[in-house]
């Protein structure tokens, strides 16, 4: 045999390329370009590839997790786990790769997030010394915190050492279905997907940034909307100062606005080692994509 290592590597690439064969199972020799998008799960700069939770490409493939090579290392610049990207999937015979990769910057034309952007700019210009200048970066350890859940139990992040923690921010009076409601729905679907691992390997934390109203009894009632079994899912509240500090650590902010709260949207994934894996902004990713990211983190070596 000429070179076993090279033969195995080629076989692996051919298996991966098989993902891009036409639905009929017959490869085409005509180059085709498919507009595509996906959530970044892993980045392999050494081998110039991306692992993505891709949205469906009509007429070509269903939504799936797949590894996609890139031809130019510069295409990977600025990418990190948990961001949405748009790209062109180029397929030509037995070759397929991603090109023209663009990071999708979360922008929403709805009134609430538009106000949030404006208030973020104003807040940045006038923030006092108590507000941190920047949020935690991917790879940094997440500082411990202590809050109260819907059952009035004291919950600390350090108490979940060795588990994957997904964390998001909500308030129970949020009137917009695509915002707090959607964050809770995403977690509801994660709670079902990882039902056999909840509490043992996976923990969900929904943190209210309206702690004056969202006391444990209110959160307990809200929680019943999303689950019958509370295993591994905690709805948290605390002092306004503690909640603000935690929100700011992930770049999440909120403001009183005519009796309601204007706020940004963030969902966080923390690894078994307590370090920040991803900070997803906005609501454009699907519950499946979030679950695919959590799945990948679960499968990482301890």
CORFENLIN-V407467 format. One record per residue. N is the residue number from 1. SS is DSSP state (hx for helix, st for strand, lp for the rest). Layout:
BEGIN
n: {N N}
ss: {SS SS}
END
This chain:
BEGIN
n: {1 2 3 4 5 6 7 8 9 10 11 12 13 14 15 16 17 18 19 20 21 22 23 24 25 26 27 28 29 30 31 32 33 34 35 36 37 38 39 40 41 42 43 44 45 46 47 48 49 50 51 52 53 54 55 56 57 58 59 60 61 62 63 64 65 66 67 68 69 70 71 72 73 74 75 76 77 78 79 80 81 82 83 84 85 86 87 88 89 90 91 92 93 94 95 96 97 98 99 100 101 102 103 104 105 106 107 108 109 110 111 112 113 114 115 116 117 118 119 120 121 122 123 124 125 126 127 128 129 130 131 132 133 134 135 136 137 138 139 140 141 142 143 144 145 146 147 148 149 150 151 152 153 154 155 156 157 158 159 160 161 162 163 164 165 166 167 168 169 170 171 172 173 174 175 176 177 178 179 180 181 182 183 184 185 186 187 188 189 190 191 192 193 194 195 196 197 198 199 200 201 202 203 204 205 206 207 208 209 210 211 212 213 214 215 216 217 218 219 220 221 222 223 224 225 226 227 228 229 230 231 232 233 234 235 236 237 238 239 240 241 242 243 244 245 246 247 248 249 250 251 252 253 254 255 256 257 258 259 260 261 262 263 264 265 266 267 268 269 270 271 272 273 274 275 276 277 278 279 280 281 282 283 284 285 286 287 288 289 290 291 292 293 294 295 296 297 298 299 300 301 302}
ss: {lp lp lp hx hx hx hx hx hx hx hx hx hx hx hx hx hx hx hx hx lp lp lp lp lp lp lp lp lp lp lp st st st st st st st st st st st st st lp lp lp lp st st st st st st lp lp st lp lp lp st lp lp st st st st st st st lp lp hx hx hx hx lp lp lp lp lp lp lp st st st st st st st st st lp lp st st st st st st st st st lp lp lp lp lp lp lp hx hx hx hx hx hx hx hx hx hx hx hx hx hx hx hx lp lp lp lp lp lp lp lp lp lp lp lp lp lp st lp lp lp lp st st st lp lp lp lp lp st st st hx hx hx hx lp lp lp st st st st st st st lp lp lp lp lp lp lp lp lp hx hx hx hx hx hx hx hx hx hx hx hx hx hx lp lp lp lp st lp lp lp st st st st st st st lp lp lp lp lp lp lp hx hx hx hx hx hx hx hx hx hx hx lp lp lp lp lp lp st st st st st lp lp hx hx hx hx hx hx hx hx hx hx lp lp lp lp st st st st lp lp st st st st lp lp st st st st st lp lp lp lp st st st st st st st lp lp lp lp lp hx hx hx hx hx hx hx hx hx hx hx hx lp lp lp lp}
END
